[in-house]
Amino acid sequence: MSLINAITTQVGDAIRPPQAARDQGLQAEAAKNDDLQDAEKSASQPVSADDVRAAAQRLKQVVEANSSHQLNFEVDDTSKELIAVIKDSKTGEVLRQIPPKELLKFEESYRDWMGLIFNQKA
């Protein structure tokens, strides 16, 4: 669930007005300790695909109900990583992608180079 929490935080930062972010600073600091304790407990427990889908759907509903943004989740074909895409509902313009496209391209290049350096045949 820590991946969901990280994406939730980044999505919230992308859509939240700056003044709301300042107001929530104290709340975030207090909740940080609770989140760390929860993360330690849940890190040892596997997360099912259904749990991830349900959490993603709830997050999507909250974001779309409270902003003029659209939130979509995708799985990258190459890396198999979960990607959150925030779009403007009116224009369809991609406002933010988490993780960014550049990072996904870097990871792919890195894997390619590692394959050249370390031949995977034994």
GUMISE-155913 format. One record per residue: residue number from 1; x, y, z of N, C-alpha, C, CB in turn. Coordinates in Angstrom, 1 decimal, decimal comma, m for minus. Glycine has a CB too. Example, Ala and Ser with C-alpha at 12.3 -4.5 7.8 and 13.67 -1.06 7.14 Angstrom:
ATOM:1:13,2:m5,7:7,8:12,3:m4,5:7,8:13,2:m3,3:7,8:11,3:m4,5:9,0 .
ATOM:2:12,8:m2,2:7,1:13,7:m1,1:7,1:12,9:0,0:7,9:14,1:m0,6:5,7 .
end
This chain:
ATOM:1:0,8:m1,2:0,0:0,0:0,0:0,0:0,9:1,3:0,0:m0,9:0,0:1,2 .
ATOM:2:2,2:1,2:0,3:3,0:2,4:0,3:3,1:3,0:m1,0:4,4:2,0:0,9 .
ATOM:3:3,0:2,2:m2,1:3,0:2,8:m3,5:1,8:3,6:m3,7:3,1:1,7:m4,5 .
ATOM:4:0,6:3,1:m3,2:m0,6:3,9:m3,3:m0,5:5,2:m2,5:m1,8:3,0:m2,8 .
ATOM:5:0,0:5,1:m1,3:0,2:6,3:m0,5:1,1:7,3:m1,1:0,7:5,9:0,9 .
ATOM:6:2,2:6,9:m1,8:3,1:7,8:m2,4:2,4:8,4:m3,6:4,3:7,0:m2,9 .
ATOM:7:1,7:7,7:m4,4:0,9:8,2:m5,6:m0,1:9,2:m5,1:0,3:7,1:m6,4 .
ATOM:8:m0,8:8,8:m4,0:m1,9:9,7:m3,5:m1,3:11,0:m3,1:m2,6:9,0:m2,3 .
ATOM:9:m0,2:11,0:m2,4:0,5:12,3:m2,0:0,9:13,1:m3,2:1,7:12,0:m1,2 .
ATOM:10:1,5:12,5:m4,2:1,9:13,2:m5,4:0,7:13,8:m6,2:2,7:12,4:m6,3 .
ATOM:11:m0,4:13,0:m6,3:m1,6:13,4:m7,0:m2,2:14,6:m6,3:m2,6:12,3:m7,1 .
ATOM:12:m2,2:14,5:m4,9:m2,8:15,6:m4,1:m2,0:16,9:m4,3:m2,8:15,2:m2,7 .
ATOM:13:m0,7:16,7:m4,3:0,2:17,9:m4,5:0,0:18,6:m5,9:1,7:17,5:m4,3 .
ATOM:14:m0,3:17,8:m6,9:m0,5:18,3:m8,2:m1,8:19,0:m8,4:m0,4:17,2:m9,2 .
ATOM:15:m2,8:18,7:m7,6:m4,1:19,3:m7,9:m4,5:20,3:m6,8:m5,2:18,2:m8,0 .
ATOM:16:m3,8:20,2:m5,6:m4,2:21,1:m4,5:m3,7:22,5:m4,7:m3,6:20,5:m3,2 .
ATOM:17:m4,5:23,5:m4,5:m4,0:24,9:m4,6:m2,9:25,1:m3,5:m5,2:25,9:m4,4 .
ATOM:18:m2,0:26,1:m3,8:m0,9:26,3:m2,9:m1,3:26,7:m1,4:0,0:27,4:m3,4 .
ATOM:19:m2,3:27,5:m1,3:m2,7:27,8:0,1:m3,2:26,6:0,9:m3,8:28,9:0,0 .
ATOM:20:m3,9:25,7:0,2:m4,4:24,5:0,9:m3,2:23,7:1,3:m5,4:23,7:0,0 .
ATOM:21:m2,2:23,6:0,5:m1,0:22,9:0,9:m0,3:23,4:2,1:0,0:22,9:m0,3 .
ATOM:22:m0,3:24,7:2,2:0,3:25,3:3,4:m0,6:25,0:4,7:0,4:26,9:3,3 .
ATOM:23:m1,9:25,1:4,5:m2,8:24,8:5,6:m2,6:23,4:6,1:m4,2:25,1:5,2 .
ATOM:24:m2,3:22,5:5,2:m2,3:21,1:5,6:m0,9:20,6:6,0:m2,7:20,2:4,4 .
ATOM:25:0,0:21,6:6,1:1,4:21,2:6,5:1,5:20,6:7,8:2,3:22,5:6,4 .
ATOM:26:0,8:21,2:8,8:0,8:20,7:10,2:0,1:19,3:10,2:0,2:21,7:11,1 .
ATOM:27:m1,0:19,2:9,6:m1,7:17,9:9,6:m0,8:16,8:8,9:m3,0:18,1:8,8 .
ATOM:28:m0,1:17,2:7,9:0,7:16,2:7,2:1,9:15,7:8,1:1,3:16,8:5,9 .
ATOM:29:2,4:16,7:8,9:3,5:16,3:9,8:3,1:15,4:10,9:4,1:17,6:10,4 .
ATOM:30:1,9:15,7:11,4:1,3:14,8:12,5:1,0:13,4:11,9:0,1:15,5:13,1 .
ATOM:31:0,5:13,4:10,7:0,1:12,1:10,1:1,3:11,3:9,7:m0,9:12,4:9,0 .
ATOM:32:2,4:12,0:9,5:3,6:11,3:9,0:4,0:10,2:9,9:4,7:12,3:8,8 .
ATOM:33:4,0:10,4:11,2:4,3:9,4:12,2:3,4:8,2:12,1:4,3:9,9:13,6 .
ATOM:34:2,1:8,5:12,0:1,1:7,4:11,8:1,3:6,6:10,6:m0,3:8,0:11,9 .
ATOM:35:1,6:7,4:9,5:1,8:6,7:8,2:3,0:5,8:8,2:2,0:7,7:7,1 .
ATOM:36:4,1:6,2:8,9:5,3:5,4:9,0:5,0:4,1:9,8:6,4:6,2:9,7 .
ATOM:37:4,2:4,3:10,8:3,9:3,1:11,6:3,0:2,1:10,8:3,1:3,5:12,9 .
ATOM:38:2,0:2,7:10,1:1,2:1,9:9,2:2,0:1,2:8,1:0,0:2,7:8,6 .
ATOM:39:2,9:1,9:7,5:3,7:1,4:6,5:4,6:0,2:6,9:4,6:2,5:5,9 .
ATOM:40:5,1:0,4:8,1:5,9:m0,7:8,7:5,1:m2,0:8,9:6,6:m0,3:10,0 .
ATOM:41:3,9:m1,8:9,3:3,0:m2,9:9,6:2,6:m3,6:8,2:1,7:m2,5:10,3 .
ATOM:42:2,2:m2,7:7,2:1,7:m3,3:6,0:2,8:m3,7:5,0:0,9:m2,2:5,3 .
ATOM:43:4,1:m3,3:5,3:5,2:m3,7:4,4:5,4:m5,1:4,4:6,4:m2,9:4,8 .
ATOM:44:5,1:m5,8:5,5:5,3:m7,2:5,6:4,1:m8,0:5,1:5,5:m7,6:7,1 .
ATOM:45:3,1:m7,3:4,8:1,9:m8,0:4,2:1,8:m7,8:2,7:0,6:m7,6:5,0 .
ATOM:46:1,6:m8,8:1,9:1,4:m8,6:0,5:0,1:m7,9:0,2:1,5:m10,0:m0,3 .
ATOM:47:0,1:m7,1:m0,9:m1,1:m6,4:m1,3:m1,6:m7,1:m2,6:m0,8:m4,9:m1,6 .
ATOM:48:m2,9:m7,4:m2,6:m3,5:m8,1:m3,7:m3,8:m7,0:m4,8:m4,8:m8,8:m3,3 .
ATOM:49:m3,9:m7,5:m6,0:m4,3:m6,7:m7,2:m5,6:m6,1:m7,0:m4,3:m7,5:m8,5 .
ATOM:50:m6,6:m6,8:m6,3:m7,9:m6,2:m6,1:m7,8:m5,1:m5,1:m8,8:m7,3:m5,5 .
ATOM:51:m6,9:m5,1:m4,1:m6,8:m4,0:m3,1:m6,3:m2,8:m3,9:m5,8:m4,4:m2,0 .
ATOM:52:m5,3:m3,0:m4,8:m4,7:m1,9:m5,5:m5,8:m1,3:m6,4:m3,5:m2,3:m6,4 .
ATOM:53:m6,6:m2,1:m7,1:m7,6:m1,6:m8,0:m8,7:m0,8:m7,2:m8,3:m2,7:m8,7 .
ATOM:54:m9,1:m1,3:m6,0:m10,1:m0,6:m5,2:m9,5:0,7:m4,7:m10,5:m1,5:m4,0 .
ATOM:55:m8,3:0,7:m4,2:m7,7:2,0:m3,8:m7,6:3,0:m4,9:m6,3:1,7:m3,1 .
ATOM:56:m7,2:2,5:m6,1:m7,0:3,4:m7,2:m8,4:4,0:m7,6:m6,4:2,7:m8,4 .
ATOM:57:m9,4:3,2:m7,6:m10,8:3,7:m7,9:m11,3:4,7:m6,9:m11,8:2,5:m8,0 .
ATOM:58:m11,0:4,5:m5,6:m11,4:5,5:m4,6:m10,7:6,8:m4,8:m11,2:4,9:m3,2 .
ATOM:59:m9,4:6,7:m5,0:m8,6:7,9:m5,3:m9,1:8,7:m6,5:m7,1:7,5:m5,4 .
ATOM:60:m9,4:7,9:m7,6:m9,9:8,6:m8,8:m11,2:9,3:m8,5:m10,1:7,5:m9,9 .
ATOM:61:m12,1:8,7:m7,7:m13,4:9,3:m7,4:m13,2:10,6:m6,6:m14,3:8,3:m6,7 .
ATOM:62:m12,3:10,5:m5,6:m12,0:11,7:m4,8:m11,4:12,9:m5,6:m11,1:11,4:m3,6 .
ATOM:63:m10,5:12,6:m6,4:m9,8:13,6:m7,2:m10,8:14,2:m8,2:m8,6:13,0:m8,0 .
ATOM:64:m11,6:13,4:m8,9:m12,5:13,9:m9,9:m13,7:14,7:m9,3:m13,0:12,8:m10,8 .
ATOM:65:m14,1:14,3:m8,1:m15,2:15,0:m7,4:m14,7:16,3:m6,8:m15,7:14,1:m6,3 .
ATOM:66:m13,5:16,5:m6,5:m13,0:17,7:m5,8:m12,1:18,6:m6,7:m12,3:17,3:m4,6 .
ATOM:67:m12,0:18,3:m8,0:m11,2:19,2:m8,8:m11,7:19,1:m10,3:m9,7:18,8:m8,8 .
ATOM:68:m11,1:19,9:m11,1:m11,4:19,8:m12,5:m10,4:19,0:m13,3:m11,5:21,3:m13,1 .
ATOM:69:m9,9:18,0:m12,6:m8,9:17,1:m13,2:m9,4:15,7:m13,3:m7,6:17,1:m12,3 .
ATOM:70:m8,8:15,0:m14,2:m9,2:13,6:m14,5:m8,0:12,8:m14,1:m9,5:13,4:m16,0 .
ATOM:71:m8,2:11,7:m13,4:m7,1:10,8:m12,9:m7,3:9,4:m13,5:m7,1:10,7:m11,4 .
ATOM:72:m6,2:9,0:m14,2:m6,3:7,6:m14,8:m5,0:6,9:m14,3:m6,3:7,7:m16,3 .
ATOM:73:m5,2:5,6:m14,2:m4,1:4,7:m13,8:m3,9:3,7:m14,9:m4,4:3,9:m12,5 .
ATOM:74:m2,6:3,5:m15,2:m2,2:2,6:m16,3:m1,0:1,8:m15,8:m1,8:3,4:m17,6 .
ATOM:75:m0,8:0,7:m16,5:0,4:m0,1:m16,3:1,3:0,0:m17,5:0,0:m1,6:m16,0 .
ATOM:76:2,6:0,4:m17,3:3,5:0,6:m18,4:3,8:m0,8:m18,9:4,8:1,3:m17,9 .
ATOM:77:3,8:m0,9:m20,3:4,0:m2,2:m20,9:5,4:m2,8:m20,7:3,7:m2,1:m22,4 .
ATOM:78:6,4:m1,9:m20,7:7,7:m2,3:m20,6:8,1:m2,6:m19,2:8,7:m1,3:m21,2 .
ATOM:79:7,9:m1,7:m18,3:8,4:m1,8:m16,9:7,4:m2,5:m16,0:8,7:m0,5:m16,3 .
ATOM:80:6,1:m2,6:m16,4:5,0:m3,2:m15,6:4,8:m2,3:m14,4:5,4:m4,6:m15,2 .
ATOM:81:5,1:m1,1:m14,4:4,9:m0,2:m13,3:3,6:0,5:m13,4:6,0:0,9:m13,2 .
ATOM:82:3,0:0,8:m12,2:1,8:1,5:m12,1:2,0:3,0:m12,4:1,1:1,4:m10,7 .
ATOM:83:1,3:3,6:m13,3:1,4:5,0:m13,7:0,1:5,8:m13,4:1,9:5,1:m15,2 .
ATOM:84:0,3:6,9:m12,8:m0,9:7,8:m12,6:m0,8:9,0:m13,5:m1,0:8,3:m11,1 .
ATOM:85:m1,8:9,3:m14,3:m1,8:10,3:m15,2:m3,0:11,3:m14,8:m2,0:9,8:m16,7 .
ATOM:86:m2,6:12,6:m14,6:m3,5:13,6:m14,2:m3,7:14,5:m15,5:m3,0:14,5:m13,0 .
ATOM:87:m5,0:14,6:m15,9:m5,3:15,4:m17,1:m6,3:16,5:m16,7:m5,9:14,5:m18,2 .
ATOM:88:m6,3:17,6:m17,5:m7,3:18,6:m17,4:m8,6:18,1:m18,0:m6,9:20,0:m18,1 .
ATOM:89:m9,7:18,1:m17,3:m10,9:17,5:m17,7:m11,5:18,2:m19,0:m12,0:17,6:m16,7 .
ATOM:90:m11,2:19,5:m19,1:m11,8:20,3:m20,2:m10,9:20,1:m21,5:m11,9:21,7:m19,9 .
ATOM:91:m9,6:20,2:m21,4:m8,7:20,2:m22,5:m8,2:18,8:m22,8:m7,6:21,2:m22,4 .
ATOM:92:m8,1:17,9:m21,8:m7,5:16,6:m22,0:m6,0:16,7:m21,9:m7,9:16,1:m23,3 .
ATOM:93:m5,4:17,9:m21,7:m4,0:18,0:m21,6:m3,4:17,3:m20,4:m3,6:19,5:m21,5 .
ATOM:94:m2,3:16,5:m20,6:m1,7:15,8:m19,5:m1,0:16,9:m18,6:m0,7:14,7:m20,0 .
ATOM:95:m1,4:17,0:m17,3:m0,8:17,9:m16,4:0,4:17,3:m15,7:m1,8:18,4:m15,4 .
ATOM:96:0,3:16,1:m15,4:1,4:15,4:m14,7:1,2:13,9:m14,8:1,4:15,8:m13,2 .
ATOM:97:2,4:13,2:m14,9:2,4:11,8:m14,9:3,4:11,3:m13,9:2,9:11,2:m16,4 .
ATOM:98:2,9:10,3:m13,1:3,7:9,8:m12,0:3,9:8,3:m12,2:3,1:10,1:m10,6 .
ATOM:99:5,1:7,8:m12,3:6,4:8,5:m12,5:6,5:9,1:m13,9:7,6:7,5:m12,3 .
ATOM:100:7,3:10,2:m14,0:7,4:10,9:m15,3:7,9:10,0:m16,5:8,3:12,1:m15,2 .
ATOM:101:7,5:10,3:m17,7:7,9:9,5:m18,9:9,5:9,4:m18,9:7,4:10,2:m20,1 .
ATOM:102:10,1:10,5:m18,6:11,6:10,5:m18,7:12,2:9,5:m17,8:12,1:11,9:m18,3 .
ATOM:103:11,6:9,3:m16,6:12,1:8,3:m15,7:11,9:6,9:m16,2:11,5:8,4:m14,3 .
ATOM:104:10,8:6,6:m16,8:10,5:5,3:m17,4:11,4:5,0:m18,6:9,0:5,3:m17,9 .
ATOM:105:11,7:6,1:m19,4:12,7:5,9:m20,5:14,1:5,6:m20,0:12,7:7,1:m21,4 .
ATOM:106:14,5:6,3:m18,9:15,8:6,1:m18,3:15,9:4,7:m17,8:16,0:7,1:m17,2 .
ATOM:107:14,8:4,2:m17,1:14,9:2,8:m16,6:15,0:1,8:m17,7:13,6:2,6:m15,7 .
ATOM:108:14,3:2,1:m18,8:14,4:1,1:m19,9:15,8:1,1:m20,5:13,3:1,5:m21,0 .
ATOM:109:16,4:2,3:m20,7:17,7:2,4:m21,2:18,7:1,7:m20,2:18,1:3,9:m21,4 .
ATOM:110:18,5:1,9:m19,0:19,4:1,3:m18,0:19,3:m0,2:m18,1:19,0:1,8:m16,5 .
ATOM:111:18,1:m0,8:m18,2:18,0:m2,2:m18,3:18,7:m2,7:m19,6:16,5:m2,6:m18,3 .
ATOM:112:18,6:m1,9:m20,7:19,2:m2,3:m21,9:20,7:m2,4:m21,8:18,8:m1,4:m23,1 .
ATOM:113:21,3:m1,3:m21,1:22,7:m1,3:m20,9:23,2:m2,4:m20,0:23,1:0,1:m20,3 .
ATOM:114:22,4:m2,7:m19,0:22,8:m3,7:m18,0:22,8:m5,1:m18,8:21,9:m3,8:m16,8 .
ATOM:115:21,9:m5,2:m19,7:21,8:m6,4:m20,5:23,1:m6,6:m21,4:20,6:m6,5:m21,4 .
ATOM:116:23,6:m5,5:m21,9:24,8:m5,5:m22,7:26,0:m5,8:m21,9:25,0:m4,2:m23,4 .
ATOM:117:26,1:m5,2:m20,7:27,2:m5,4:m19,8:27,3:m6,8:m19,2:27,2:m4,3:m18,7 .
ATOM:118:26,1:m7,2:m18,7:26,1:m8,5:m18,0:25,2:m9,4:m18,9:25,5:m8,4:m16,6 .
ATOM:119:25,8:m10,2:m19,7:25,1:m11,1:m20,5:24,2:m12,0:m19,7:26,0:m12,0:m21,4 .
ATOM:120:23,0:m12,1:m20,0:22,0:m12,9:m19,1:22,1:m14,4:m19,4:20,6:m12,4:m19,4 .
ATOM:121:22,9:m14,8:m20,3:23,1:m16,2:m20,5:24,2:m16,7:m19,6:23,5:m16,6:m22,0 .
ATOM:122:23,9:m17,8:m18,9:24,9:m18,3:m18,0:25,7:m19,5:m18,6:24,2:m18,8:m16,7 .
end
